[in-house]
Amino acid sequence: MPARASIPSHLGCAVLGLLARRPRTGYDLAKAMERPVGYFWTAQHSQIYPELARLEGAGLVEHEVVEGAGPRPTKRYAVTPAGLEALRAWVASEAEPQAVRDLETLRLWSVWTVEPEVARELVRTARARHATALEAYRAELDALVGEPAARDRAHPLFASRLTLEGGVRARRAAVEWCDWMLEQLA
């Protein structure tokens, strides 16, 4: 009998959240970690397989072998009832404070040390990055507009809509902030 874990790591919860939406292979999980999860949480491909092994050892996921393109058997993972319960417990638990590590803002905090054109270029680059992310979020959010499931709070698309809306609002604010900084640097 596998050992049961109370609440898995944050990465484990990200994996459980993806598997709660639908069963996936390790490759599928790695792609989903790039997008859409990569908008708000990152993990390397090399971190996913060991995490799957931990989750499976804890009885939170299980796999079935399916035909795949590679020389080794392909495993498709699914969340177990215990895994879904662990995910629910994590979602409902009190969030611990997060350390803020924002390299862009850290650089901007010392922008006074560089030449004005270097400062403006730093802000223009940041603005372009935020604008690109904003457009990606908007495109995905627009694709959900006609989906009735995106209004059903018990459906994964509802949560996708909420997080995409948060992404749109945050990126819009970041673009506005960059525009304001460019005015200040003029």
N, C-alpha and C positions, 0 to 999 in steps of 0.2 A: 504494500500500500504506500503510495507516495506521501511524503511529508506535506502538510498543509501550511501555507504561509498566510499570515494575516493580511498585510497590505504589501504588495510588491514595490519595487523601486519605481521612480517616476518613469523611467524608460519602459519598465514592465507594464505600467499603467497605460502608456502610450500604445504599446503593442496590443494590450487587451482591448483598448478603445477601438483600434482598427479591426481586430478580430471579432469584436462584438457587432460590427457592421456587416461583416461577411468573412467566411474562411479565405485564407490567403497562403500562398507559398512564402518562403523566406524572401525570395526575389520580389514578389508583389509587396511585401511589407517594406522592403528597402525603398522601392519606388514611391510608395505612399508616404514614407518618412521624408522624402524629398518634397512631395507635394500631394496632399494639402498640409500634412502635419508640419512640414518644414517651414511653414509660415510662422509658427510659434514655438516649435520644439525641434531640435536637431539631434540626430544620432548617426554615427558612421555605420556603414554596411557591416563592418567587422564586429560591431556591438550587438547587432540584432540576433545572430545565431546563438551566441552564448546566453543571451537573455531568454530566447525561446527555450533553450535547454533548462534554464532555471525555472521558468514558468511551467514547463512540462513536468519537471521533477516535483514541483509543488502541487501538481494536479490542477493547475489553472488553465492549461491548454492541452490539447491532444492533437495528434496528427494522423493522417491517413496517407499512404503512399499512392501517388497518382503517376500516370505517364508524363514524362518530361523530355525535354530536348537533350539534356546532358547525359553523360555516361553513368552518373549515379542516380539512384532513385530520387524522385522529387516528393517532398513532404508538403502536404497542404494542412495548415494548422487551423484549428477552430477553438474558440473559447468554450470552456466547460461551464456548467452551472456554478461551480465554485469560483471560477475565474470571473464570471459576471458579477457574482456577489462581492468578490474582492474589489472589482472596479467600482461598483456602487458604493462600497465602504470608503474607498479613496476619494471619490467625487464628493461625498457627503462629509468627509473629515475636515477639520479645521486646517486651512492652508498655513504652512509655516512661512515666515518672512523669507523673501528671496533676496539674495545678494544682487545688487545692480552692477552689471558689468557692461557698460555701453561705451565702446571704444570711440565711436563717432563723437559723442558728447564730451568725452574726456579730451579728445583733440581740440574740439571747439572751446573748451574751457581755457586752453592756452593759446588760442588763436592770436592773441595780442602780441605773441613773440615773433610772428612771421610777417613778411612783406604783405601789403594789402592785396596784391594780385594773387599771391599764394593762398591767402585766406579766402578770397572770393572763389577761387578754383575749388578749394576744399568744400565750400558750401554748395557750389554748382554741382559737383560730383555727388554730394549727399542728396541734393534735391532730385537729381536724375534717378538715383537709386530708389528714393521714396516714390517718385512719380511712376516708375516702372512697376513697383509693387502695388501701388494704388490701382493701376489699370488692370493688373492680373486679378486682384481681389474683386474689382467691379465686374469684370467679365464673368468670373465664377458666380458671383452673387446674382448677376443678371440672368444666368442660366437657371437659377433656382426659382425665379419669380413666378413662373407658371406651374411649378410643381406643388400640388396640394399637400404632399407629404412634408414640404418645407414649413408648413403652418401647423403640423401635428406634433405637439411637444413630446410625444412618445416615439418619434421617428428620428433616425440619425441625421436626416437632412435638416431638421429643425435646428439641431446644434450646429450643423455646418453653416446654416444661415446666420445664426447668432455670432459665430466666430468670424465669419467673413464680414459681417457688418462692423464688428469691432475693428477688423483690419482696415476696412475702408475709412472709418473715422480716424483711426490712429495715423494712417498714412496721409490722409488729407490734412490733418493737423501738422504733421511733419513737413509737408510741402509748404504750407502756409508759414511755418516757422522759418524755413529756408528762405522763402521770399522776403520775409521781414528782415532776416539777417543780411541778405544781399542789399536791401535798402540801407541798413545801418552801416554796411561796409563801403557804400558808394561815396 
